[in-house]
Amino acid sequence: MKSILLTLALGLLTLPAVFTFPAVAQSGELKISFIDVEGGQSTLFVTPTGQSLLIDTGWAGHESRDADRIVAAAKAAHLSRIDYVLITHYHADHVGGVPQLAARFPIGTFLVHGPNREPGDKSTVEGYTAYQALLAGGKQKQLVLHPGDKLPITGIDAMVISSDGETIAHALPGAGKPNAFCGVSETRPADVTENARSLGILIRFGKLKILDLGDLTWDKEMQMMCPNDKLGHIDIDIVSHHGWYQSSSPALVHAIAPRVAIMDNGAKKGGSTPVLKVYQTSPGLEALWQLHYSEEGGPENNTADKYVANPQGTDAGVGLELIAHPNGAFEITNDRTHATETYPAK
């Protein structure tokens, strides 16, 4: 494992929650809250040991909308701080909410891929600069992680799959077979944005495997999955890049054959028709869940209404909740309908 860099910072006081989420999972269960940050990403994990991991912080501005929604989820999970905040990359919809969140809720350690690699994009530079200014206060920690590293969190086994443009060098146990879906996935030019630098992780919880690759792009997926599949089958796939067409090649999606996929799209951001179709035809997929109805996808391509947190014409800012069990079973609850879908262990 490569060396880990350290720096210091701190979160301040909490503010009252403005959204209601289900209570924290019982002991022995992993709770995941998919927080609606309007086409950005923010996913909160609470492990059986009580430690917490937040993947991304949504947008800045919007009268602190995204930070307030994250704080609401954290308080509903009975957290007094967020132990780790993983920033997949420095685009505004992923790192933008950091300063506002830190002003409202204590944060322990940031996990990152390294410095910003897209100095020519104004909003990316602004988000990265604001994050660096927070770290400069000298009161919070930062860890730079590389493919193959393990996250220092208890209660789950979380390994880095991609970081700073690199992906794992060797296949995971049980994977490594030739990938038949490489032949139906076109070759695309190398992406030069922060997306390709995404810090992606694979979480193992008992018999469950959960994949979150941030906004990792098509070219990096092909690098990792072709000619041989380095990942193997995944139970829960957090759809890359909000379901935008720059990601989610058949070489990745069809090879990992997830039981369920969860897309953190917005009504007009992500949820591309080609990606919706890739998931519709993914082998063994039991359900695609979406944070929003995709205006682009239309009625013929969006998932069933019961799997959509914010349907067409509404924007209540509601999310999805997942409770996972070590035996491989899990349940997903739609915060809009309060209906729960159960997925038995296999």
C-alpha positions as a Markdown table, in Angstrom:
| # | Residue | x | y | z |
|---|---|---|---|---|
| 1 | Met | 0.0 | 0.0 | 0.0 |
| 2 | Lys | 1.2 | 3.4 | -0.8 |
| 3 | Ser | 1.9 | 6.0 | 1.9 |
| 4 | Ile | -1.0 | 8.0 | 3.3 |
| 5 | Leu | -0.7 | 11.8 | 3.6 |
| 6 | Leu | -2.0 | 13.6 | 6.6 |
| 7 | Thr | -3.2 | 17.2 | 7.3 |
| 8 | Leu | -5.5 | 18.7 | 10.1 |
| 9 | Ala | -9.3 | 20.6 | 10.5 |
| 10 | Leu | -12.6 | 20.6 | 12.5 |
| 11 | Gly | -16.4 | 20.8 | 12.2 |
| 12 | Leu | -18.3 | 23.3 | 14.3 |
| 13 | Leu | -21.8 | 23.3 | 15.7 |
| 14 | Thr | -24.9 | 21.5 | 14.4 |
| 15 | Leu | -28.1 | 23.2 | 13.2 |
| 16 | Pro | -31.6 | 21.8 | 13.6 |
| 17 | Ala | -32.6 | 19.1 | 11.1 |
| 18 | Val | -35.1 | 20.1 | 8.4 |
| 19 | Phe | -35.8 | 16.6 | 7.0 |
| 20 | Thr | -36.9 | 13.4 | 8.6 |
| 21 | Phe | -35.2 | 10.1 | 7.8 |
| 22 | Pro | -35.8 | 6.6 | 9.3 |
| 23 | Ala | -34.0 | 5.8 | 12.6 |
| 24 | Val | -30.5 | 4.3 | 12.7 |
| 25 | Ala | -30.2 | 0.6 | 11.9 |
| 26 | Gln | -30.1 | -1.9 | 14.7 |
| 27 | Ser | -26.8 | -3.4 | 15.9 |
| 28 | Gly | -25.3 | -5.7 | 13.3 |
| 29 | Glu | -26.8 | -3.8 | 10.3 |
| 30 | Leu | -25.4 | -1.3 | 7.9 |
| 31 | Lys | -27.5 | 1.7 | 7.2 |
| 32 | Ile | -27.1 | 3.7 | 3.9 |
| 33 | Ser | -29.0 | 7.0 | 3.2 |
| 34 | Phe | -29.1 | 8.2 | -0.4 |
| 35 | Ile | -29.6 | 11.9 | 0.2 |
| 36 | Asp | -31.2 | 14.0 | -2.6 |
| 37 | Val | -28.8 | 16.8 | -3.5 |
| 38 | Glu | -30.4 | 17.5 | -6.8 |
| 39 | Gly | -28.2 | 15.7 | -9.2 |
| 40 | Gly | -25.0 | 15.8 | -7.1 |
| 41 | Gln | -24.0 | 13.0 | -4.8 |
| 42 | Ser | -24.2 | 12.5 | -1.1 |
| 43 | Thr | -24.4 | 9.0 | 0.4 |
| 44 | Leu | -24.2 | 8.4 | 4.2 |
| 45 | Phe | -23.1 | 5.0 | 5.6 |
| 46 | Val | -23.5 | 4.2 | 9.3 |
| 47 | Thr | -21.7 | 0.9 | 10.2 |
| 48 | Pro | -22.7 | -1.6 | 13.0 |
| 49 | Thr | -19.8 | -0.2 | 15.1 |
| 50 | Gly | -21.4 | 3.3 | 14.9 |
| 51 | Gln | -18.8 | 4.8 | 12.6 |
| 52 | Ser | -19.9 | 6.9 | 9.7 |
| 53 | Leu | -18.8 | 7.5 | 6.1 |
| 54 | Leu | -20.2 | 10.3 | 3.9 |
| 55 | Ile | -19.5 | 10.0 | 0.1 |
| 56 | Asp | -19.5 | 13.6 | -1.3 |
| 57 | Thr | -21.4 | 16.7 | -0.1 |
| 58 | Gly | -23.5 | 17.9 | -3.0 |
| 59 | Trp | -23.5 | 21.6 | -4.1 |
| 60 | Ala | -22.6 | 24.9 | -2.5 |
| 61 | Gly | -25.1 | 27.7 | -2.3 |
| 62 | His | -28.9 | 27.1 | -2.6 |
| 63 | Glu | -29.2 | 28.6 | 0.9 |
| 64 | Ser | -27.2 | 25.6 | 2.3 |
| 65 | Arg | -29.9 | 23.2 | 1.0 |
| 66 | Asp | -27.6 | 20.2 | 0.6 |
| 67 | Ala | -25.7 | 20.7 | 3.8 |
| 68 | Asp | -29.0 | 20.9 | 5.7 |
| 69 | Arg | -30.2 | 17.7 | 4.1 |
| 70 | Ile | -27.0 | 15.9 | 5.0 |
| 71 | Val | -27.2 | 17.2 | 8.6 |
| 72 | Ala | -30.8 | 16.0 | 8.8 |
| 73 | Ala | -29.8 | 12.5 | 7.7 |
| 74 | Ala | -26.9 | 12.5 | 10.2 |
| 75 | Lys | -29.1 | 13.5 | 13.1 |
| 76 | Ala | -31.7 | 11.0 | 12.1 |
| 77 | Ala | -29.0 | 8.4 | 12.3 |
| 78 | His | -28.2 | 9.6 | 15.8 |
| 79 | Leu | -24.7 | 10.7 | 14.8 |
| 80 | Ser | -22.7 | 13.3 | 16.8 |
| 81 | Arg | -20.2 | 13.7 | 14.0 |
| 82 | Ile | -19.3 | 12.3 | 10.6 |
| 83 | Asp | -16.1 | 10.3 | 11.0 |
| 84 | Tyr | -15.1 | 10.2 | 7.3 |
| 85 | Val | -16.0 | 12.3 | 4.3 |
| 86 | Leu | -14.9 | 10.8 | 1.1 |
| 87 | Ile | -14.6 | 13.3 | -1.8 |
| 88 | Thr | -14.7 | 11.3 | -5.0 |
| 89 | His | -13.4 | 14.3 | -7.0 |
| 90 | Tyr | -13.5 | 18.1 | -7.0 |
| 91 | His | -16.4 | 18.9 | -9.3 |
| 92 | Ala | -18.9 | 21.4 | -7.8 |
| 93 | Asp | -21.7 | 18.8 | -7.3 |
| 94 | His | -19.4 | 16.6 | -5.1 |
| 95 | Val | -17.2 | 18.9 | -3.1 |
| 96 | Gly | -19.2 | 22.1 | -3.2 |
| 97 | Gly | -21.1 | 21.6 | 0.0 |
| 98 | Val | -18.0 | 20.9 | 2.2 |
| 99 | Pro | -17.6 | 24.4 | 3.8 |
| 100 | Gln | -21.4 | 24.7 | 4.6 |
| 101 | Leu | -21.5 | 21.1 | 6.0 |
| 102 | Ala | -18.4 | 21.7 | 8.2 |
| 103 | Ala | -20.0 | 24.8 | 9.6 |
| 104 | Arg | -23.0 | 22.8 | 10.7 |
| 105 | Phe | -21.7 | 19.4 | 11.8 |
| 106 | Pro | -18.4 | 18.0 | 13.1 |
| 107 | Ile | -16.3 | 16.1 | 10.5 |
| 108 | Gly | -13.4 | 13.9 | 11.4 |
| 109 | Thr | -11.3 | 13.0 | 8.3 |
| 110 | Phe | -11.5 | 13.8 | 4.6 |
| 111 | Leu | -10.5 | 11.0 | 2.1 |
| 112 | Val | -9.4 | 12.2 | -1.3 |
| 113 | His | -7.5 | 11.2 | -4.4 |
| 114 | Gly | -4.9 | 14.0 | -4.2 |
| 115 | Pro | -4.9 | 17.5 | -5.6 |
| 116 | Asn | -7.2 | 19.0 | -8.2 |
| 117 | Arg | -6.2 | 17.8 | -11.7 |
| 118 | Glu | -8.5 | 20.2 | -13.6 |
| 119 | Pro | -7.0 | 23.7 | -13.2 |
| 120 | Gly | -8.7 | 25.1 | -16.2 |
| 121 | Asp | -12.3 | 24.7 | -15.0 |
| 122 | Lys | -13.5 | 27.7 | -12.9 |
| 123 | Ser | -16.1 | 26.0 | -10.8 |
| 124 | Thr | -13.8 | 23.1 | -10.0 |
| 125 | Val | -11.0 | 25.4 | -9.0 |
| 126 | Glu | -13.5 | 27.4 | -6.7 |
| 127 | Gly | -14.7 | 24.2 | -5.0 |
| 128 | Tyr | -11.1 | 22.9 | -4.5 |
| 129 | Thr | -9.9 | 26.2 | -3.2 |
| 130 | Ala | -12.8 | 26.4 | -0.7 |
| 131 | Tyr | -11.9 | 22.9 | 0.5 |
| 132 | Gln | -8.3 | 23.8 | 0.8 |
| 133 | Ala | -9.2 | 26.9 | 2.8 |
| 134 | Leu | -11.1 | 24.7 | 5.3 |
| 135 | Leu | -8.1 | 22.4 | 5.7 |
| 136 | Ala | -5.8 | 25.4 | 6.2 |
| 137 | Gly | -7.5 | 26.0 | 9.5 |
| 138 | Gly | -5.3 | 23.1 | 10.8 |
| 139 | Lys | -8.1 | 21.3 | 12.7 |
| 140 | Gln | -9.2 | 18.5 | 10.4 |
| 141 | Lys | -7.4 | 15.5 | 8.9 |
| 142 | Gln | -6.9 | 14.5 | 5.3 |
| 143 | Leu | -5.9 | 11.1 | 3.9 |
| 144 | Val | -4.8 | 10.6 | 0.3 |
| 145 | Leu | -5.8 | 7.1 | -0.9 |
| 146 | His | -4.6 | 4.9 | -3.7 |
| 147 | Pro | -6.0 | 1.8 | -5.5 |
| 148 | Gly | -5.7 | -1.2 | -3.1 |
| 149 | Asp | -5.8 | 0.9 | 0.0 |
| 150 | Lys | -8.3 | 0.1 | 2.7 |
| 151 | Leu | -10.4 | 2.9 | 4.3 |
| 152 | Pro | -9.7 | 3.2 | 8.1 |
| 153 | Ile | -13.3 | 2.7 | 9.1 |
| 154 | Thr | -14.6 | -0.1 | 11.3 |
| 155 | Gly | -17.7 | -2.2 | 10.7 |
| 156 | Ile | -17.2 | -2.6 | 7.0 |
| 157 | Asp | -14.3 | -3.6 | 4.7 |
| 158 | Ala | -13.9 | -0.8 | 2.2 |
| 159 | Met | -11.2 | -0.9 | -0.5 |
| 160 | Val | -10.1 | 1.7 | -3.0 |
| 161 | Ile | -10.8 | 0.6 | -6.6 |
| 162 | Ser | -9.9 | 3.8 | -8.4 |
| 163 | Ser | -8.0 | 7.0 | -7.5 |
| 164 | Asp | -6.3 | 9.8 | -9.4 |
| 165 | Gly | -6.7 | 8.2 | -12.7 |
| 166 | Glu | -5.4 | 4.7 | -11.7 |
| 167 | Thr | -7.5 | 1.6 | -11.1 |
| 168 | Ile | -6.7 | -1.7 | -9.3 |
| 169 | Ala | -3.9 | -3.6 | -10.9 |
| 170 | His | -5.1 | -7.1 | -10.2 |
| 171 | Ala | -8.4 | -8.8 | -10.1 |
| 172 | Leu | -10.3 | -9.2 | -6.9 |
| 173 | Pro | -10.7 | -12.7 | -5.4 |
| 174 | Gly | -13.2 | -14.6 | -7.5 |
| 175 | Ala | -12.9 | -12.3 | -10.5 |
| 176 | Gly | -10.4 | -12.1 | -13.3 |
| 177 | Lys | -12.4 | -14.0 | -16.0 |
| 178 | Pro | -12.5 | -12.8 | -19.7 |
| 179 | Asn | -15.2 | -10.1 | -20.0 |
| 180 | Ala | -17.6 | -10.9 | -22.9 |
| 181 | Phe | -19.2 | -7.4 | -22.7 |
| 182 | Cys | -16.0 | -5.7 | -23.8 |
| 183 | Gly | -16.8 | -6.4 | -27.4 |
| 184 | Val | -20.1 | -4.5 | -27.2 |
| 185 | Ser | -18.6 | -1.5 | -25.5 |
| 186 | Glu | -17.1 | 1.1 | -27.8 |
| 187 | Thr | -13.7 | 2.6 | -27.2 |
| 188 | Arg | -13.7 | 6.2 | -26.2 |
| 189 | Pro | -11.0 | 8.9 | -25.9 |
| 190 | Ala | -9.4 | 9.4 | -22.5 |
| 191 | Asp | -11.3 | 11.8 | -20.3 |
| 192 | Val | -9.1 | 14.6 | -19.0 |
| 193 | Thr | -11.4 | 16.0 | -16.3 |
| 194 | Glu | -11.6 | 15.4 | -12.6 |
| 195 | Asn | -14.2 | 12.7 | -13.4 |
| 196 | Ala | -11.5 | 10.2 | -14.5 |
| 197 | Arg | -9.7 | 10.9 | -11.2 |
| 198 | Ser | -12.6 | 9.7 | -9.1 |
| 199 | Leu | -11.9 | 8.0 | -5.8 |
| 200 | Gly | -14.0 | 4.8 | -6.2 |
| 201 | Ile | -14.5 | 2.1 | -3.5 |
| 202 | Leu | -15.9 | -1.4 | -3.1 |
| 203 | Ile | -17.5 | -2.1 | 0.3 |
| 204 | Arg | -17.8 | -5.6 | 1.6 |
| 205 | Phe | -20.3 | -6.1 | 4.4 |
| 206 | Gly | -20.7 | -9.8 | 5.3 |
| 207 | Lys | -21.8 | -11.4 | 2.1 |
| 208 | Leu | -22.8 | -8.1 | 0.4 |
| 209 | Lys | -20.7 | -6.2 | -2.1 |
| 210 | Ile | -21.5 | -2.5 | -2.7 |
| 211 | Leu | -19.7 | -0.5 | -5.5 |
| 212 | Asp | -19.4 | 3.3 | -5.7 |
| 213 | Leu | -17.0 | 4.6 | -8.4 |
| 214 | Gly | -18.0 | 8.3 | -8.2 |
| 215 | Asp | -18.0 | 9.8 | -11.7 |
| 216 | Leu | -15.4 | 7.4 | -13.1 |
| 217 | Thr | -15.6 | 7.6 | -16.9 |
| 218 | Trp | -16.1 | 5.1 | -19.6 |
| 219 | Asp | -12.5 | 4.9 | -20.6 |
| 220 | Lys | -11.4 | 4.1 | -17.1 |
| 221 | Glu | -14.1 | 1.4 | -16.8 |
| 222 | Met | -12.8 | -0.2 | -19.9 |
| 223 | Gln | -9.2 | 0.0 | -18.5 |
| 224 | Met | -10.4 | -1.8 | -15.4 |
| 225 | Met | -12.8 | -4.4 | -16.9 |
| 226 | Cys | -11.2 | -5.4 | -20.2 |
| 227 | Pro | -10.1 | -7.8 | -21.4 |
| 228 | Asn | -10.7 | -9.4 | -18.0 |
| 229 | Asp | -13.3 | -8.5 | -15.4 |
| 230 | Lys | -11.3 | -7.4 | -12.2 |
| 231 | Leu | -14.4 | -6.9 | -10.0 |
| 232 | Gly | -16.8 | -9.8 | -10.3 |
| 233 | His | -20.4 | -9.7 | -9.4 |
| 234 | Ile | -21.8 | -6.8 | -7.2 |
| 235 | Asp | -24.9 | -6.8 | -5.1 |
| 236 | Ile | -25.6 | -3.1 | -4.9 |
| 237 | Asp | -24.3 | -0.7 | -7.6 |
| 238 | Ile | -24.4 | 3.0 | -6.9 |
| 239 | Val | -24.7 | 4.1 | -10.5 |
| 240 | Ser | -21.6 | 6.1 | -11.7 |
| 241 | His | -21.8 | 9.7 | -12.7 |
| 242 | His | -25.6 | 10.1 | -11.9 |
| 243 | Gly | -26.4 | 7.9 | -14.8 |
| 244 | Trp | -24.8 | 10.2 | -17.4 |
| 245 | Tyr | -23.7 | 8.7 | -20.7 |
| 246 | Gln | -20.0 | 9.5 | -20.1 |
| 247 | Ser | -20.0 | 6.4 | -17.8 |
| 248 | Ser | -21.8 | 3.0 | -17.3 |
| 249 | Ser | -20.5 | 0.9 | -20.2 |
| 250 | Pro | -21.9 | -2.5 | -20.7 |
| 251 | Ala | -18.3 | -3.8 | -20.0 |
| 252 | Leu | -18.8 | -2.6 | -16.4 |
| 253 | Val | -22.6 | -2.8 | -15.7 |
| 254 | His | -23.3 | -6.1 | -17.4 |
| 255 | Ala | -20.2 | -7.8 | -16.1 |
| 256 | Ile | -20.8 | -6.8 | -12.5 |
| 257 | Ala | -24.5 | -7.9 | -12.9 |
| 258 | Pro | -25.8 | -6.1 | -9.8 |
| 259 | Arg | -29.0 | -7.2 | -8.0 |
| 260 | Val | -30.0 | -3.6 | -7.6 |
| 261 | Ala | -28.7 | -0.3 | -8.9 |
| 262 | Ile | -29.3 | 3.1 | -7.2 |
| 263 | Met | -29.0 | 6.3 | -9.4 |
| 264 | Asp | -28.4 | 9.6 | -7.7 |
| 265 | Asn | -29.7 | 11.6 | -10.7 |
| 266 | Gly | -31.6 | 14.9 | -10.9 |
| 267 | Ala | -34.7 | 15.6 | -12.9 |
| 268 | Lys | -32.6 | 17.2 | -15.7 |
| 269 | Lys | -29.1 | 16.0 | -14.7 |
| 270 | Gly | -28.1 | 12.4 | -15.3 |
| 271 | Gly | -30.5 | 9.6 | -16.0 |
| 272 | Ser | -29.4 | 9.5 | -19.7 |
| 273 | Thr | -31.5 | 7.4 | -21.9 |
| 274 | Pro | -28.6 | 5.1 | -23.1 |
| 275 | Val | -27.6 | 4.5 | -19.4 |
| 276 | Leu | -31.2 | 3.7 | -18.4 |
| 277 | Lys | -31.3 | 1.2 | -21.3 |
| 278 | Val | -28.0 | -0.4 | -20.2 |
| 279 | Tyr | -29.4 | -1.0 | -16.8 |
| 280 | Gln | -32.7 | -2.3 | -18.1 |
| 281 | Thr | -30.8 | -5.0 | -20.0 |
| 282 | Ser | -28.3 | -5.8 | -17.2 |
| 283 | Pro | -28.3 | -9.5 | -16.4 |
| 284 | Gly | -30.0 | -10.4 | -13.2 |
| 285 | Leu | -31.0 | -6.8 | -12.3 |
| 286 | Glu | -34.0 | -7.0 | -9.9 |
| 287 | Ala | -34.6 | -3.2 | -9.7 |
| 288 | Leu | -33.2 | 0.2 | -10.6 |
| 289 | Trp | -33.9 | 2.9 | -8.0 |
| 290 | Gln | -33.7 | 6.6 | -9.0 |
| 291 | Leu | -33.6 | 9.7 | -6.8 |
| 292 | His | -35.5 | 11.6 | -9.5 |
| 293 | Tyr | -37.6 | 10.8 | -12.5 |
| 294 | Ser | -35.4 | 11.6 | -15.5 |
| 295 | Glu | -37.0 | 14.1 | -17.9 |
| 296 | Glu | -34.7 | 12.8 | -20.7 |
| 297 | Gly | -35.6 | 9.2 | -20.1 |
| 298 | Gly | -39.3 | 9.7 | -20.5 |
| 299 | Pro | -42.0 | 7.1 | -19.4 |
| 300 | Glu | -40.5 | 4.4 | -21.6 |
| 301 | Asn | -37.1 | 4.4 | -20.0 |
| 302 | Asn | -37.5 | 5.5 | -16.4 |
| 303 | Thr | -37.9 | 2.8 | -13.7 |
| 304 | Ala | -41.3 | 2.0 | -12.1 |
| 305 | Asp | -42.8 | 4.8 | -10.0 |
| 306 | Lys | -42.4 | 2.9 | -6.8 |
| 307 | Tyr | -38.6 | 3.0 | -7.3 |
| 308 | Val | -38.5 | 6.7 | -7.8 |
| 309 | Ala | -38.0 | 9.0 | -4.8 |
| 310 | Asn | -39.0 | 12.2 | -6.5 |
| 311 | Pro | -41.4 | 11.6 | -9.4 |
| 312 | Gln | -42.1 | 13.8 | -12.4 |
| 313 | Gly | -43.4 | 17.2 | -11.5 |
| 314 | Thr | -42.4 | 17.0 | -7.8 |
| 315 | Asp | -39.3 | 17.9 | -6.0 |
| 316 | Ala | -39.7 | 17.3 | -2.3 |
| 317 | Gly | -36.0 | 16.5 | -1.7 |
| 318 | Val | -36.7 | 13.0 | -0.4 |
| 319 | Gly | -34.2 | 10.2 | -0.6 |
| 320 | Leu | -33.8 | 6.4 | -0.3 |
| 321 | Glu | -32.8 | 4.3 | 2.7 |
| 322 | Leu | -31.1 | 0.9 | 2.6 |
| 323 | Ile | -30.6 | -1.4 | 5.5 |
| 324 | Ala | -28.1 | -4.2 | 4.8 |
| 325 | His | -27.6 | -7.5 | 6.8 |
| 326 | Pro | -24.4 | -9.5 | 7.0 |
| 327 | Asn | -26.1 | -12.6 | 5.5 |
| 328 | Gly | -26.6 | -10.8 | 2.2 |
| 329 | Ala | -30.2 | -9.6 | 2.7 |
| 330 | Phe | -31.2 | -6.0 | 2.5 |
| 331 | Glu | -34.2 | -3.7 | 2.3 |
| 332 | Ile | -34.7 | -0.4 | 0.5 |
| 333 | Thr | -37.3 | 2.2 | 1.6 |
| 334 | Asn | -38.6 | 5.0 | -0.6 |
| 335 | Asp | -38.8 | 8.0 | 1.8 |
| 336 | Arg | -41.7 | 9.4 | -0.4 |
| 337 | Thr | -44.0 | 6.5 | -0.1 |
| 338 | His | -42.5 | 4.9 | 3.0 |
| 339 | Ala | -42.8 | 1.5 | 1.2 |
| 340 | Thr | -40.1 | -1.0 | 1.7 |
| 341 | Glu | -38.8 | -3.6 | -0.8 |
| 342 | Thr | -37.1 | -6.6 | 0.6 |
| 343 | Tyr | -34.3 | -8.5 | -1.1 |
| 344 | Pro | -33.6 | -11.9 | 0.6 |
| 345 | Ala | -30.2 | -13.3 | 1.0 |
| 346 | Lys | -28.9 | -15.4 | -1.9 |
